[in-house]
Amino acid sequence: MHTAARSALPASSWTDRVTDLAFAIAAATRDDVPALFQLIVGLAEYERLVDLVVCTQGDLEAALFGASAACEALMVRVPEAPEPVGFALFFHNFSTFLGRRGLYLEDIFVLPEYRARGLGRALLVRLAQIAVERKCGRLEWAVLDWNVDAQGFYRSLGATILPDWRIARVTGEALTRLAAL
């Protein structure tokens, strides 16, 4: 298994030892919002869920940088591309069993032409580092059942795919009805 090695580049930059691809990972800034939004649309296209994207760039900016910011994002850049080529969007959750907060990875995405070059792995490594720095009890995320490539990738990094758990979700009209009970 290869690791991202720190190079002579700035502290947020690494070179993947296998592919020799130079890249930088940094926290998203307000200036990144348009590019992040386009990457989110790219993720929705990949997952065949574009019809579910109702978020606007304004919504995204408020969620990341507003008075009640709800999430954070990491952006990955490579020298040959003018815009970021991937992202990871995450937030804190809490485990009652551990009695500690955790990091929940809502979405991770790397443009198809930059996959298999260590970027997704580097984003997950950076998220794990953030979780450890913040004394989180765990890092977790969901993966679509049909995305067996992603499942294999996550397992190769030490993740456990939990077979006994299913995500329950209430949204839209169902959420409004439940709130009215």
C-alpha positions as CSV (number, residue, x, y, z in Angstrom):
1,M,0.0,0.0,0.0
2,H,1.4,3.4,-0.9
3,T,1.3,6.5,1.1
4,A,1.2,10.2,0.3
5,A,4.6,11.6,1.2
6,R,5.2,15.2,2.1
7,S,7.3,16.9,-0.5
8,A,9.2,20.2,-0.7
9,L,5.8,21.9,-1.7
10,P,3.8,23.8,0.9
11,A,2.6,21.9,4.0
12,S,-0.8,21.1,2.4
13,S,0.8,19.5,-0.7
14,W,1.9,16.0,-1.3
15,T,3.1,13.8,-4.1
16,D,1.7,10.3,-4.5
17,R,4.5,7.8,-4.5
18,V,2.9,5.4,-7.0
19,T,1.7,7.8,-9.6
20,D,4.1,10.8,-9.0
21,L,1.0,13.0,-9.2
22,A,1.6,16.3,-7.3
23,F,-1.5,17.6,-5.5
24,A,-2.7,19.9,-2.7
25,I,-5.5,19.4,-0.3
26,A,-6.8,22.5,1.6
27,A,-10.0,23.6,3.3
28,A,-12.5,25.1,1.0
29,T,-12.7,28.9,0.9
30,R,-15.6,31.1,-0.2
31,D,-13.8,31.4,-3.6
32,D,-14.1,27.6,-4.0
33,V,-17.9,27.6,-3.8
34,P,-18.6,27.7,-7.6
35,A,-16.1,24.9,-8.3
36,L,-17.4,22.9,-5.3
37,F,-20.9,23.3,-6.6
38,Q,-19.9,22.0,-10.0
39,L,-18.2,19.0,-8.4
40,I,-21.3,18.2,-6.4
41,V,-23.3,18.3,-9.7
42,G,-20.7,15.9,-11.1
43,L,-21.1,13.6,-8.2
44,A,-24.9,13.7,-8.7
45,E,-24.5,12.8,-12.3
46,Y,-22.2,9.9,-11.4
47,E,-24.7,8.6,-8.9
48,R,-27.6,9.1,-11.3
49,L,-29.2,11.5,-8.8
50,V,-29.1,14.9,-10.5
51,D,-32.9,15.3,-10.0
52,L,-32.3,15.4,-6.3
53,V,-29.9,18.4,-6.4
54,V,-31.9,21.4,-5.2
55,C,-29.0,23.1,-3.4
56,T,-27.8,26.4,-4.9
57,Q,-24.4,28.0,-4.7
58,G,-25.9,30.4,-2.1
59,D,-27.1,27.5,0.0
60,L,-23.7,25.9,-0.2
61,E,-21.9,29.1,0.8
62,A,-24.2,29.6,3.8
63,A,-23.7,26.0,4.9
64,L,-20.0,26.3,4.7
65,F,-19.4,29.9,5.8
66,G,-22.6,31.3,7.2
67,A,-23.3,32.3,10.8
68,S,-24.6,28.8,11.5
69,A,-22.1,26.9,9.3
70,A,-23.1,23.2,9.2
71,C,-20.3,21.6,7.4
72,E,-16.7,21.8,6.1
73,A,-15.1,20.8,2.8
74,L,-11.7,19.9,1.6
75,M,-10.6,20.6,-2.0
76,V,-8.0,18.7,-3.9
77,R,-6.1,20.5,-6.6
78,V,-3.5,19.4,-9.2
79,P,-1.1,21.8,-10.9
80,E,-2.3,20.9,-14.4
81,A,-6.0,21.8,-13.7
82,P,-7.3,25.3,-13.3
83,E,-10.1,24.3,-10.9
84,P,-10.2,21.7,-8.0
85,V,-10.6,18.1,-9.3
86,G,-12.1,16.7,-6.1
87,F,-13.7,17.3,-2.8
88,A,-14.8,15.8,0.5
89,L,-17.6,17.4,2.4
90,F,-18.0,16.5,6.1
91,F,-19.5,17.5,9.5
92,H,-19.4,16.4,13.1
93,N,-21.9,13.9,14.4
94,F,-22.0,12.3,17.9
95,S,-21.9,8.7,19.1
96,T,-23.9,8.0,22.3
97,F,-22.0,4.7,22.7
98,L,-18.6,6.3,22.5
99,G,-19.6,9.5,24.2
100,R,-17.6,11.5,21.7
101,R,-18.2,13.3,18.5
102,G,-17.2,11.8,15.2
103,L,-16.7,13.0,11.6
104,Y,-19.3,12.1,9.1
105,L,-18.2,12.2,5.4
106,E,-21.3,13.2,3.5
107,D,-19.7,13.1,0.1
108,I,-16.3,12.5,-1.6
109,F,-15.8,12.8,-5.3
110,V,-12.8,13.0,-7.7
111,L,-13.4,13.8,-11.4
112,P,-13.2,10.5,-13.4
113,E,-10.1,11.6,-15.3
114,Y,-8.2,12.0,-12.0
115,R,-9.3,8.7,-10.4
116,A,-6.9,5.9,-9.5
117,R,-4.1,8.4,-8.9
118,G,-4.2,8.6,-5.1
119,L,-6.5,11.6,-4.7
120,G,-9.5,9.9,-3.1
121,R,-7.1,8.0,-0.8
122,A,-5.4,11.3,0.2
123,L,-8.7,13.0,0.9
124,L,-9.7,10.1,3.2
125,V,-6.2,10.1,4.9
126,R,-6.6,13.9,5.5
127,L,-10.1,13.3,7.0
128,A,-8.7,10.6,9.3
129,Q,-6.0,13.1,10.4
130,I,-8.6,15.7,11.2
131,A,-10.7,13.2,13.1
132,V,-7.6,12.2,15.2
133,E,-6.6,15.9,15.7
134,R,-10.1,16.7,16.9
135,K,-10.2,13.6,19.2
136,C,-13.2,12.1,17.3
137,G,-14.3,8.6,18.1
138,R,-14.8,7.6,14.5
139,L,-14.9,8.6,10.9
140,E,-17.9,7.2,9.0
141,W,-19.8,7.5,5.7
142,A,-22.3,5.7,3.6
143,V,-21.7,4.0,0.2
144,L,-24.2,3.0,-2.4
145,D,-24.8,-0.7,-2.6
146,W,-24.2,-0.8,-6.3
147,N,-20.8,0.9,-6.0
148,V,-18.7,-2.2,-5.4
149,D,-15.6,-0.4,-6.7
150,A,-15.9,2.2,-3.9
151,Q,-16.7,-0.5,-1.4
152,G,-13.5,-2.4,-2.3
153,F,-11.5,0.8,-2.2
154,Y,-12.9,1.7,1.3
155,R,-12.1,-1.9,2.6
156,S,-8.6,-1.6,1.3
157,L,-8.2,1.4,3.6
158,G,-9.5,-0.5,6.6
159,A,-13.1,0.5,6.5
160,T,-15.8,-1.9,7.5
161,I,-19.0,-2.0,5.4
162,L,-21.7,-2.5,8.0
163,P,-24.2,-5.1,6.6
164,D,-26.8,-4.8,9.3
165,W,-27.4,-1.1,9.1
166,R,-29.7,0.7,6.7
167,I,-30.1,4.5,6.4
168,A,-33.5,5.8,7.4
169,R,-34.5,9.1,5.9
170,V,-37.5,11.4,6.2
171,T,-37.6,14.4,3.8
172,G,-40.0,16.6,1.9
173,E,-43.7,16.0,2.5
174,A,-43.0,13.1,4.8
175,L,-40.9,15.3,7.0
176,T,-43.7,17.9,7.1
177,R,-46.3,15.2,8.0
178,L,-44.1,13.8,10.7
179,A,-43.5,17.2,12.2
180,A,-47.3,17.8,12.4
181,L,-48.0,14.6,14.4
